[in-house]
Amino acid sequence: MGSRYSLIFSESAATTQGDLPKERCLPLLYDLRHLAEDPFIRSDYTMTNPDERLVNYLLIEDMVVGYFLDHAVGQVRILDLTDVS
């Protein structure tokens, strides 16, 4: 495993995460930390956003996490969290 990346949340993702009940928030944060420890986990699918950035999507529990990797600064940038429960 490589070095740990930092997790950076967009404002909307941070708001969604902050609104979750504790019993859903803590497991999600644990899984996101695992992603930061191993950012090369294979995502479920990828899409190109309007800025032509490759955005990865990963289903974690009942949340779809949209993120991209910023290798230059060692960050996993969480763009959005979508509840699919």
Protein Blocks (a to p, Z undefined) as FASTA:
>chain_A
ZZdddddddfklmmmmmmpcfklmmmmmmmmmmmmmmmmbccfbdcddfkopacddddeh
jaccdddddfknopacdfbdcdfZZ
